[in-house]
Amino acid sequence: MKLLILSQYFWPENFRINDVVEGLTERGHAVTVYTGIPNYPSGRYFSGYGFLGPLRERYKAAEVRRAPLIARGGGSGVRLALNFLSHAFFATLLAPWLARGRFDAILVYEPSPMTIGIPARVLRALKRAPLLFWVQDLWPESLSATGAIKSRALLGVVDRLIKWIYRGCDRVLVQSEAFIPSVEAHGVPRSRIRYLPNSAENFYRRLEPSVQDAEARELPKGFRVMYAGNIGAAQDFPTILAAAELVKHESAIHWVVIGDGRMRSWVEEEVRRRGLQASVHLLGPRPPERMPRYFAHADVLLATLRREPIFAYTIPSKIQAYIACGKPVIAALEGEGGRNIREAGAGWVVPPENPQALADAVIAASRLARSELSSMGERGEAWFRVHFERDKLLSRLEAELREAAR
């Protein structure tokens, strides 16, 4: 098939759509990616990029076309809105020139913003190709939950935009079954909604740790609680730091944070203010391909989200990566993410925004026998193979695209 994939984010930014594109091209499909100028999560254009491009590139076997956008900067409300709207505007305006050719189907990958649906609907009309919209983040719910928009009138405008976007879709794919009621409430018949969770790249797998690993030399000695991913408001770092304070007397426990985001400077300042320099270690971002080796040297992996109804609906993509690597997980979150850890028997699930519960889980994990921790990790790995294995989910996506194309 000839496929057009829309996403505001794409390589060299680190999003799962990169692996999906690679998987589809490996299966013989001709893929064109229509995306933006890379600037996430730092808020600055990546080295070698600017407002005007380059607009044409290749990523492995895929063609890449980029529409200009205003970089997100520090992620403030106004600057973020300009980032979202500028991409939607230029991607729509330049679609006839940057997304040339005929396509059998159009796939939208939407981790937020939902405004990617505006050029998607225009392209559906131009190309007369079926449109499949893969929802990773629910709007307007997430905008309200994060405080990005507080005005009820403006949320109402966004709500009408979402309905308009969904009405133009032939299929709506959802990464969590809990998303289905919201999508239905926005006017999509249940028959056009499909559950398609995220997977993890093939390089996420169980590895045996070695003292010779370069990653081992970066890490503190002791019991390692490792967090990997975005350092943002949704990830509830105040609770993580409060829990670290509660276990500060346990000198063997170390909290290792790998990642970046707009709250990183705040976290660094809080670590100094609370006197946690000996137990909380911020390593900064690392290439995704190296993460399994870091995970191999962790004792438990940590996933956290704020207590918001919208966050209970989602399965954070780090969950799939964590359990694919056969490591036990401490999940301080509600809903679908916690349900998967609990049903897999792959670790601890504690209430979000509860530092004492998180601290208790970390202490309990640190006192557990290595064999028991290993068994938890193995159960999570088995759960991943059944529910989230990459090739299975690629085949399901491929089947949806073929059905829509017919």
MARZA-926215 format. One record per residue: residue in one letter; x, y, z of N, C-alpha, C in turn. Coordinates in steps of 0.001 Angstrom, whole numbers, plus 524288, in hexadecimal, padded with zeros to 5 digits. Example, Ala and Ser with C-alpha at 12.3 -4.5 7.8 and 13.67 -1.06 7.14 Angstrom:
2
A833867E9C681E788300C7EE6C81E78833907F31C81E78S832327F73681BA8835667FBDC81BE4832648001E81EBE
END
This chain:
406
M803477FB52800008000080000800008036A804E080000K80145809237FDF0803B380E417FE53801078111F802D5L803FE81267806D4801CA8148780B9E803EB819FC80CB5L8007B81D7180E63801F7822A18103B8010C822BD8161BI80520823F98191E804BF8241581ECE8059A829A6820B1L801E082B9F823C080240830E0825F0803658309882BBFS80729833AD82D728085C8343B832FF80B588394F833ACQ809E683C768378A80CF4841388385E8128183FDE83A0AY8133A83B2E83C69818558399D83E6B81A52834DD83B65F81F50834F983A29821B98308E8377B8279E830F583821W82A5182CC2836C08300082CA6836FE83249831D683501P83650833EB8379283965831B983BDD836FF8325A84145E8323783442841A182F7683425846A182E3882E7B847F4N82DE282D5684CFB82D44827F584EBD82783826BE84FD1F824DB824B884BCB81F648232084C4F81EAF81DB9849DAR81AB781AE384BC3819E781586849F88188E8153484430I8169F8197D841F7815488196083C6E81A188184C83919N81EBB819A883B02823898187E83817823F0812A783708D822FA80F8F83B1482361809E183A8681EFA807B083733V81A4C80A048379E815ED80843834628172C8091582E9AV8194F80DA482D5581ACC80EBC827E881EDE80AD48260CE822C0809D782941826C78060D827C882469800A4826EBG820D17FF1582A6081E5B7F9FA829D081B247F97C824E1L818497FDA18237C815147FD7181EBE818767FD47819D3T81CC98002F819CC820367FFF881533822E47FAB2814CDE824317F85481943826827F31581933822BD7EF1D816D2R81DAE7F01481738819BF7EC8C815058187B7EDDA80F59G81B727F16080D0181AF47F261807718176D7F6D9805EBH8156A7F9C7809AC811FA7FE2580870815298030880732A8133A806358038E815B480B2E802378136380F58805C7V8169F8119080938814BA8151780D49816F481A9280C7CT8136F81E6780CA3814F4823EA80CDF8131C8260E81219V816A582886814FD8155482ADA81A0A814F9830C081957Y8109E832FF81AFD80FCD838AD81AB680FC083AAE82050T813B383DC1821C08149183F068273781654844AB827CDG8186D8460282C6F81A3E84B4C82D858202784B8482E1CI822208501082F7C827B1850D48306D828DF84EEB835F6P82CB584B87836B182DA08494983BEB82F5A84D5883FE5N82C9A84D628447082DE885110848A682C3484F1984DFDY82A8F84A2A84E4B8289C847F18533D82CB6844558559BP82DD48446785AC082B0F8476585EC482DB384C868603FS8323384DB285E048353D8523C85FC88327F8576285EAAG82F198577985AA282C8E85C5A8591C82FB485F8485546R8344C85D87853D2837A58601C84FED8382885C9884B29Y838B585EF6846908398E85BD2841E383E778587C8429BF83E2B85398840E4842B5850348412B847118526983DBAS84BD8850F383EF28505A852AB83BDF84F9F8511E83627G8508D854D1832A984FE6853CF82D1884A878552182B04Y846E6856CC82E7A8418F8582482CE98406085DCA82E5CG83CB58601182B8183ACD8654882CAA83528865B682AEFF832F986A5082B7482D7B86B1B82A1082C4E8694482481L82FF486A0B820EB82F16868A781B6D8316486361819EAG832908602F81DAF8340785AE881C2C839588591981DF6P83B5A8551781B39839BA853178161683444850AB8162CL8319185147811CE82C2B84F768115E82BBA84A1280EE8R82FF98482A80C8582FDE842FE80A038348183FD080BEBE8336D83B2380DDB837818379D80FD0835D8831F980EDER8394082E6A81068837EC828E08109083929826D1815FEY835D882357817DB836DC8207681CAC836BB81AAF81B50K83B628185B81AF283BD5812EE819408391381262813FDA834EC80F44813848327880E7F80E6C82DCF8121B80D86A82CCD815B4811248282E8191A810BB829A381E8980ECFE8262F820E380BAD826B28266280A398249C829B980EB9V8274782E0280FDC8259D8317C81412824D8836F3811E0R8204A83945812E681F1883E988115381DBB841A68164ER8202384647816DB81F738495181BA481CE384E9381A78A818E484FE481D7A8167A8550C81D28818D98588D82159P8199085D8F8203B81BB88611F824308182B86172828F5L81A85862CC82D5B81797863E08321F81ACC86772835A1I8182C869EA8395281AD786D0883D4C81C698695C841B1A8216B86955843218234D865DC8474282056866DC84C59R81FC2862BC84F7981C7B863018542581EED8662485892G823F68675B858408267A86A7785C4D8261A867D886197G8250186AFA8659B824BD868DD86AE581FBB865FE86C16G81C47865888685481776862978692981339865A486BF1S813AB86AE386C1880F9186E0C86E7B80AA086DB886B31G8063586F4D86D868013F86EB086AD48010C8714C86585V802AC876468653E8026C87929860558062F876D385C5BR80B09875BE85E0C80EE9873B085A6580D5686E3F85876L80B2786B1B85BE88097D865E085A52804F58662E85679A80152869CB857697FCF986A8B853C97FEF886C3684E6EL802DA86FAC84E50805298715384959807CC86CBF84697N80A4E869678499B80CCD864C08475E808B686146844BBF8047E8601F847878006585CB68456C7FDCE85F288409FL7FC4586419841287F93F8669683CFC7FC98867C483837S8018D869238390D804E986A408348A805CD8655C83159H80678860E4833FD8072785C12830F58023085ABB82DEFA7FDB085B278308A7F8C6859F782DD87F80585D8E82927F7F95086299829C47F8A38665A825857FC368650F820EAF801478647C821EE804F28639C81DA08044C85E2981B44A8031985A5081E718024C8550C81C567FD85854E1818C9T7F98A857F281A0D7F4E78583F816B67F60F85B60811C8L7F88C85FDD812767F9A58635080E0D7FD38860B5809FEL8012685DDE80BCB8051585BAC80846803FF85609806AFA7FFA2853ED808757FE6584E72807477FE8884D2480173P7FC61850757FE017FC8084EFD7F8698020084E797F62BW805CB851207F88480B2B850F97F67880E9D84D147F963L80DE884CAA7FE9381160849488019580F6A843B0801FBA80A69842D2801258083D83D838017B805F883BF17FC36R8093283C537F8338076683B047F2EC806C78351F7F236G803A4833CB7EE598030E82E517ECE17FDEC82C117EEB6R7FCFB8273D7ED257F8458246B7EEA37F9A58209D7F2FCF7F5F081FC17F67C7F6DE81C477FAEE7F22C818B47FBA4D7F33B813FF7FD6D7EF03810427FE7A7EC4C81165803A5A7EF3181397807537ECEA814DE80C737F0478190280F19I7EDC581BEF812A97F06B81FE8815C97EFE881E6081B83L7F44981E3E81E3F7F45581CFC823D67F64C821B4826D8V7F34E8234F82ACA7F4E88279782E3D7F6858254983377Y7FB24826EE835597FD018257383A917FC9682A4C83DFAE7F96B82A0D842277F80B82EC4845167F93C82E1D84AEDP7FE1482F2684C8F7FF2982F36852287FDA98345D854BBS7FBAB8380F851EC7FA7083D7C8532A7FE5C840CC8502DP7FC998448A84D477F763846EA84D5D7F39E8446484976M7EEA0844DC84AC27EA89842F3847517EA068464284268T7EC7884ADF842547EC3084E4483DC07EE9E84BCE838E3I7F17F84788839857F384844AA834FE7EEF9842C48319EG7EA4B8427A833E67E5BE840C6830F37E3ED844AA82CDFI7E57B8499D82D547E3D384D868297B7E65484C7682430P7EB9B84C2E823C27EDD384AB781EA97EC488453A81CFEA7EB4E841BD820C37E9BC83C6781F607E49083C6181C6CR7E0C583F6081E377DBC283F8F81B837DC498420581619V7DF9384602815AA7E06A8486C8108C7E2E08448080CD2L7E6B58419480EB27E95683DB780B647E5B18393D809E9R7E231837CE80D6A7DE5E833B980C137DB118357480768A7D98883A78807757D66783C80803237D9A083CF07FE22L7DE8783EB87FEA27E1DE83F527FA057E34383A177F788K7E474836467FADB7E6648313D7F8E77E21182D3D7F80BR7DD7F82E5F7FA2F7D92382A9B7F9E37DADE825447FBD7A7DD9D82564800357DF998209F802A07DD418202480818P7DC5581B62809EF7DA2081AB780F2F7DDD681CB781360L7DB9781ED88178C7DE928213881BC37DDDD81E0D820C4L7E23E81C4A822FD7E24581984827FA7E51381CE882BF6F7E27F81DF2830507E476821968343F7E5C381E8883932W7EAD081E3C83A917EC9481B0F83F017ED3C81EA3843B7V7E98281E6A847517E948821F984BBF7ECD28200485027Q7F0AB8233C851857F42F82216855E37F2EC8256B85AA6D7F03C829C2859CC7EF2682D7885E017E9D282FEA85CF6L7E65882FA3860CF7E0FE8318E860157E0AA8376F860D8W7DE6E83A0485CFB7DCF683F8785D837D70783FCA85DA7P7D49384363860437D6E6847A0863617D84A8460C868F3E7D7718410A86A5A7D83B83F6C86FC77DDB68409D871CDS7E1B383F6A86EA77E70A8402E8708B7E857845F88710BL7E6198494586DB37E70284EE886E267E4DF8510487346S7E06084F17874CD7DE03850BF879B47E11F84EAB87E5BA7E2B8849AA87E097E57A8472B882647EAB9849AB8837DT7ED8584B2287F707F2B584D6C880247F285853498812CG7EDE085590880B57ED6885B2C881807EF1785E6187CD6A7EFFB85BD6878637F1A585EA9873B97ED7186282871F4I7E882860F18728D7E41F8647A871657E065864518760AK7DF26868E08783F7DB9F8692987CBB7D65686B8487B4CS7D62C86E41876E37D157870CD875447CD6A86CC987349R7C8CB86CC3875907C4B28691F873CC7C31686A4086E28A7C30486F3A86CC17C185870A28676D7C58386E7C86389L7CA8A86F08864C67CE9A86D24861427CE9E8673186104L7CDA8864A5865757CD4085EEC8656E7C8A685D298620BG7C4788604D8620E7C00985F0B85EAD7C16E85F67858F1V7C49A86348857837C670863C98521A7C9B685F098509DV7CD4385D73854277D08B858D98531C7CD21854038527ED7C92B85388855C47C5AB84F04855817C30884EAD85025R7C15C8531A84E177BEE485315848ED7C2DF851BE844AEL7C7B785382845577CBD585225841977CCB884C3F84185I7CCCC849D7846297CDB68442F846767C95384144843A9K7C48C842E5844787C0248405F841CD7C0B9840D883BE4W7C24F8456C83A0F7C3098463C8346A7C750842A78324AI7CB9784226835317CFDF83EBF833737CE11839188333DY7CB9783744837727C9E8831CF837A17C6018308C8334BR7C29C83451832117BEAC8335182DFD7C13783239828B5G7C5EC83433827E17C89083359822EF7CBF882E87822CAC7CBB382B46826D17CF12826A1827197CC06821BB8259BD7CE9C81E54822B07CC35819518215A7CCD18155A825C0R7D112815C9828B07D1F78128A82D4A7D47C815F58316FV7D31F81508836597D5DE8177083ABD7D83B8130883DF2L7DD64812F883E3C7E03F80F1E8414D7E18E8118484694V7E11680E8384AC97E22E81096850037E64A80D39852B3Q7EA1380FCC855597EE3E80CE1857E47EC9280A7F85D0FS7E7EB80BFC85EFE7E5D5809D8863D77E003808EC8632BE7DE1F8048C865197D88680372864B67D54C80777867B4A7D7A5809EA86BAF7D4D680DDC86EB57D3BE812CB86B8EF7D64C81370867137D542817F6863AB7D0158176E860BCI7CE1E812BE8603F7C9B1811C085CBB7C4E08150785E22P7C338815598632A7BE95818858645B7BF1D81E38862B4S7C3BE82088863607C47C825FD861CF7C3FA8269E85BEDV7C64782300859067C5F5823528534F7C054822A385187E7BD8981EF8853E57B7F981E3D852977B4D68232C853E0A7B6108259C858577B33582A4F859F77B41082ED885631H7B83882E888531B7B9478329784F387B7258311E849D4G7B39382D5B849C27B0A882C57844FD7B2AA8280584183V7B663824CA843697B8718208D8402B7B59181B8484182P7B317818F883DB57B07A813F683ED17B46980FE0840B9R7B2B080C8A844457B63480884846747B87A8051B84228S7B5A18045783DF07B77C800F7839B57BC4B80324836F3R7BD628083D8379C7C1E080AA78350E7C67480B7B838CDI7C6088097E83D9E7CA2B80A16841847CCEF804DB84244R7D21C80500842577D53D800448431C7D9288013084785Y7D9D07FD4484AD27DDD37FD7684EE27E2F87FB9184CA6L7E6E97FEFD84CB37EC1E7FD8E84AD47F0237FFF384E8CP7F2077FCE58525B7F5C37FF088561C7FB1A7FFE0853A8N7FE5D802B285675803C380365854CB806F87FE9685634S80B2D7FDE68536380EED7F9CF854A7813EF7FC6785691A818427F9D6855C781D707FC02856E9821177FA18852ADE825067FD3485180828B97FBBE84D6D82B607F69084EC6N82D317F3D884AB582F947EEB484B828345C7EED984F0DF836F07F36184F6183B9B7F386852A883A487F3888587DY835417F45C859D4833B07F3D385F49833047EE0986086R836C87EBE186346836B17E656864A183A0E7E58A8697ER839547E11386BF283C527DFDA870AB842147DF2486F52L845827E1D28722784B267E14B8718C84D897DFF6876D8E851A57DCF0876B3854697DBA987B7B858537DFFB87CB6P858517E1F18817E85BFB7E626882D1861907E41E8834BS8653B7E77C8821086AC27E6358829386D987EAD4884FEV871567E9B78885F874597EDEF88AC2877AD7F0BE886ADQ8784C7EE4D8822787B507F0B787DFB878297F4BD87AE2D873037F4D887BA686FBA7F87D878BC871167FE2087A18A8715F8016F8760587258806FC876F886DF58095287A42E8692F8076D87981864BA8097887C7286566808888824DA867A78040C883B086857802CC8893C86BD4806C388BECR86F96808CE8892A8734280C7D88B83870C5811D888C80E86C4F812E7889F98699A817E288AD686601817BB88F92L864F28130E8918B860D1812718956786308811DF89AE7P86016813B989EC9861D78132B8A43A8616780D8A8A611K8647180C228A9EA8641E806F08AC4B85F6B806C88AFF1G85CC98025B8B00A8586C801BA8B39A8538D7FFE68B0C9F84F10800C88B34984A077FF338B10B84822803998AD8DR84784802798A8828467E806868A498840C6806908A2E1V83E2380AE28A3FD838D880BD48A2158397080F7389D67M8382280D96898CA83959810828940A8346B8126C89159Y8345D8177A8902E83035819E988D1B8328781B7E887DBA82FC181A56883928318881BE687E5E82D0881E8187B7FG82E158231D8793282A0A825AA87616829CC82B7F87701N8255882DAB875D6824968335087608824678353C87BABI826E7839A887C9D826B083C2A881BC822FF840D18812DG81DFC83FC6881D981A08843C9880FA81620843FA88560A8123D84763884C680E4F8481C888DC80B0884331889A7A809D78407C885778067083BE8885E3808FB8377D888FAQ80E368375088907810FA832EC88B5D811988335589146D80FB5837888939E80F35837FC89947814658375D89C33F8184483A6589AA281D4783A2C89D5E81D0D83C2C8A2FCP8196F83FA18A4748190E840F18AA088183C83C278AD7CT81514838668ABAF81444833A78AEBD819398305A8AEECI81BFB82FEA8AA88820D782CE08AA70824C182F288AE4DL825658344F8AE4A8293C836BD8B1C08278F8365F8B776A8227E836E58B86F8209F836508BDD382190830C08BFCCA820BE82CE38BC6A821C7827768BDEA8279C826998BEE1A82AE1829138BB9D8308C8289E8BC5A8322982AE78C19CE82F9682F298C337830AB831658C86582F3482D9B8CCB6L82ACE82AED8CC03828FB827538D01682C9D822AC8D0D8V82F7E8212C8CCC2832FC81C9F8CD39838B281E518CD60K839A28235B8CE6483EFA825638CE59842708228C8D24CH83FFD820AE8D67D8430181DE28DA7F844E28188E8D89CE8427E816948D4658442C811938D21B8487B812D08CE26S84D51812FE8CFF68519E814EE8CCB9852AB8118B8C7F5A850CE80C9D8C7F1851CC809258C37884E1B80A328BEE9I849D880D218BFE0845EF80E088BBC58476C812D58B894H8479E812288B372848F6816678AFE6844BE816E58ABB1W8434E81BBA8AA8C83F7481D008A68F8426381F158A1D2V841F581C6B89D76844D081DDD898B9840DE81FAD894A4V841868246F892B983DEC826B688EE2840D782772889C0I83ED2824F48859E841188257A8806A83D03827FA87CE2G83E2382CA587AF083A6282F4E8779483B128352F877F2D83764837DE875948379183D8B87556831F983F7B87502G831438448A8759A82C0D846CE8753D82BF684C27877C4R8277D84EAF8775B827448542D878F682788854E787EDDM826DF850A388201827598512A887AD82CB284F6E889AFR8304B84E52886378355A84C558880B838268504488B93S838418553D88A0C83B038591488D3D838758599A89294W8334485935892CB8308485962897CE83210854B689B29V8324F85014898CA833C984B6289BB98395F84BE989DD1E83CE384DD889A998425284E8C89C568429F852448A101E83F96856818A0D183F8F85A408A52083D42857D58AA0FE83913854C78A968836A9852378ADE783A4584E2E8B05BV83D3184B618AD32840EE847948AF44844E884A5E8B2BBR846CB84EE28B10184A7D851EA8B431847D9854048B920R84324856258B87C84072858868BCF583F3C854888C131R83DD284FCE8BF8B83C5D84BB88C34D84111848948C53AG845AB849AE8C32484A4E846CD8C4C384A47841218C30FL84878840298BE36847FE83AD18BC4384C4A8395D8B85DQ8507D83C6D8B83A8548883B818B447856E9836088B4B5A856FD833CE8B96D8596D82EA38BA1E855F182A2F8B83FS850D282B328B7B784D4A826DB8B66E84A37827978B163V849EC82C618AF4F8471182D4D8AA6684B0182F058A64BH84B1982C2D8A1F984F1A82CF689E0284C7782DF5898C1L84D2F8329C8968C84B01833F58917784F478337088D5EL84EC082F7488A0D852CA82E5D8862D851F48314D88112G84D45833858804884C238360087B4384A35831FF8774DP84931833B88727F8472B8301E86E8484B6482C7286C83R849BA827E786AB484D278240D8685084A72821D78637BP84D5281FE885FA984ADB81D9E85B06847588190685C8CP842CC8188985A0A83F3C8143E85B61841CF80EE485B07E8454980E218572F847BA809048566784B048075885B15R84CC180B1C85E3B84FEE809C9862C784CA980897867A4M847A3809D7867768447B8095886C3284427803C086E49P8439F7FFB386B07843777FA6986D408484F7F91487075R84CD07FB2E86EE6851917FA2A871E78515B7FCF887729Y84F3B801C68774784E708045F87C4D84A8C8015587FA0F8463A7FFAF87D35842467FCC188020844937F7CB88285A848367F55887FC084A967F08E881BB84D3B7F168886FAH84F027F641887F1851B97F77688CD384E217F9E1890E7A849167FA4A88FB7845467FC3A89382843227F7A8896A9D8415C7F8C589B6083EC07F4C489E80838E07F4E189D9BV836A87F99789D53831267FA4189BDA830C67FF0C8985AL82CC27FF2D8951882BCB803978919E826E98066D89379L826EE80B8D892E6822E380ED98953981FA5811908910CA81A7281160891AC816C98143C88E4D8131E8174D891D0T8128881C5A890C080F2281FB1893EE80BE6823478906FL807278247989245803D18285E88FCA800A782B1389408R7FF2882FEA893077FBDC832C2896AA7F67F8303589710R7F3C08318189B587EE7382F7E89C1B7EAA2832DB898FFE7E9A083142894437E5D6833DF890E07E2D282FA288DF6P7DDA08304588D537DAA182C3A88A9D7DCD182ACE8853DI7DEAE82EB3882567E0A482DA987D1C7E56582A1787D40F7E8B982AAB881457ED6982775881897EC20821D1882FFA7E7AC82107885797E60A81BAE886B07E467818BE881C7Y7E30181B9B87DA17E14D8190A878D37E5DA816D7875A8T7EA7581912876607EEBC817FB872C17F258813B3874C2I7F51F811408711F7F95E80DB0872757FE6A8108287105P8015781291874C980638815408736A809C3811AB87040S80BF4813A986C0C80F028104786890813C580DF986B3BK815948107286F7981A0980E2B8723E818AF808E8874B3I813A0807F2875C18121C802EB8780E813B37FE7487478Q812887FEEC86F67813FF7FACB86BBA819E87FA1186B84A81CD37FE5F86B6E8228A7FE0186B37824AE7FB7187026Y8228B7FCEC87498824637FABD8798B823A57F4D0879C1I81ED67F31B878CC81DD67ED848797B820487EA4487523A821167EC9687082823DA7E9C686C5C829627E86286E0BC82B9E7EB938718D830F67EAAB8736C831297E72287834G82CAC7E50A879C482CA57E12587DE982E287E3328833CK82C887E8238846C82DBE7EA6C88970828C07EB7E88C87P828D97EAC0891C38243B7EC22894D9823447F204894BFV81E537F3818955781CB67F8FA894C5819F17FAC5899B4I81B217FF7B89B67817F48022889F50814E18065089C65A80FB9805D789C6580C5380952899698091680C9289D32A80A36811A289D7F8072C815338A0B680347817F489D23L7FF518150889B9E7FB698171C898047F67C813D989860E7F24F815E78961C7ED4081343896367EBFB81103890DBG7E7B380E2C8909B7E56280CC488B9F7E8438089E88892E7E87880966883627EA408056587FCA7EFF8803DC8809AG7F355807AC8817D7F8D28066D8825C7F98B8030888724G7F7198049388B707F76F80177890367F4DC7FC2D88FA5R7F07A7FBF888CD57EDCA7F6FA88C207F14F7F30288978N7F4277F4B7885737F7977F11A882B87FBEE7EF0D88642I7FE417F26088976802567F09388D128000F7ECD889118R7FB7A7EE398931D7F8FD7EAF18971A7F77C7E5A0894E1E7F4F07E587890697F3307E09188E2C7F7C77DD3B88C58A7FBF27DFBE88AC3800A27DCD0889318038F7DAB188DE2G802A17DCD789286805B17DB648971880B517DD2D89695A80C017E1CA89414811397E39089299813787E7A289643G810F67E88889ADB813297EC6089E6280F2B7EE7B8A232W80FC97F36E8A39780C827F60F8A778809637FA5F8A4D0V8047E7FAE68A64D801417FF3A8A4817FF688022B8A956V800B0807398A9A07FF3C80A698AE227FC3B80F2B8AC3EP7F939811A08AFA87F6348163C8ADFE7F9CC81AA78AC3EP7F83F81D948A8527FB56822218A6BC7FB11826708AAD9E7FEED829F48AAAB7FF2D82E758AE307FF1982CD18B3EAN8016D828538B513801B3826528BA6E8075C824E38BB9BP80A83828A38BD6B8100D827998BE508110F8231E8C21FQ80DD9822AC8C63680EB981E7F8CA0680DEB819238C794A809CA818968C45C808D78138B8C1CE80D498122F8BE17L80F468160C8BB43813A98151C8B7BA8188A813A58BACFA819958167D8BF0781E1F815438C24681DB880FC28C486D8190C80E428C6598184B809008C88881953804CE8C46DA81790805C58BF928186B801EC8BB6C81E398015F8BA33V82102805BD8BA278269F8058A8B910829808028F8BD57I82818803968C23782AA0800C38C6808295B7FAF38C636A824597F9A98C519822E37F4268C499825FC7F17F8C041A826967F4318BBE1829917F1F08B78782F477F12F8B904S831777F4E78BBE1837037F4968BD478381F7F01B8C0FFR834197EE308C3BA834CC7E9F18C78B8332E7E4A58C559L831897E4A58C07782FDC7DFC18BE0E8349A7DCCC8BC01A8344B7D7A58BC178388C7D4668BA0D8392F7D5518B434R83E007D4E98B25E83F0E7D5B38ACC983BE17D1F08A97AS83B2F7CD328AB548383C7C9558A849832937CAFB8A79AE830477CD808AB9482ADF7CF428AB3282A6D7D3E68A770L82E2C7D7718A7B282E297DBC38A3F382E9D7D9B389E60S831F57D5DE89DA9832A77D3938987682DA07D1068968BS82AD77CE5B89A09825E77CBD38988B821DA7CFD5896DBM821A57D43B8999981E117D86C8980781F597DA4689285G824587DB2689184825F87DCE188C56824907D8FD8881DE825297D3FD88942823D77CFF38856D81DFF7CFE888449R81ACE7D0C1888578152A7D0EA8876E813AE7D58C883FFG8162E7D9FE884E1815267DE8388194816BF7DD8F87BF6E81B367DB1A87B3D81D147D9E5875F8819497D64C87321A817307D270875DC8135F7CEDD8737C80E637D1C887208W80CBA7D5728755B808137D89C87440808EB7DBE186F5AF80D977DE1786ED580EE07E12886A3480E617DDDB86547R810697D92686551810477D5D18609E80AB17D49185EFAV807347D40A862C2801C57D2C08617F7FEC67D78985F8FH7FF797DC03862287FC187E086861417FE827E4E485DFAF803AE7E55385DD5806187E9EB85B7880A7E7E8AE857A9E80B257E3EA8562780FA17E27D852E280F747E55C84DA5R813F17E74D84C038144B7EAF1847978120A7E8B084291D813B57E412840F7812067E1FC83BF080C2E7E0D783BD6K80A097DF1484037804627DE328407C801667E34783F87L8031A7E76F8421E8004A7EC62841A4801297EEE883C57L805CE7EE3583A13806A67F01C834B7803067ED51830ECS802467E842831AF7FEBA7E55182E3D7F9257E74B82ECDR7F7927E89A833997F24C7EAAB834637F1AB7EFFD831C9L7F5A77F351832407F5767F86A82FA77F5447F7C0829C1E7F8757F445827BA7F89A7F33E8221D7F33D7F16B82035A7F0B27EE0D823457EB887EC19821CC7E7837F084821B3E7E7D07F4168258D7E43A7F8898259A7E50F7FC04820D4L7E9F47FCF481F737EB198003681AE47E9257FDA1815E3R7EA007F88D815547E82F7F5CE8109F7E2467F5D88103BE7DFA97F4E1814AE7D9EE7F4CF8149F7D7C17FA2481311A7DA127FE4F815537D840803908140E7D95E804D980E57A7DDD48032D80C5F7DF368043C806EF7DB868018D80324R7D98E7FD00804A37D5E07FA43801377D0947FCEE80118
END
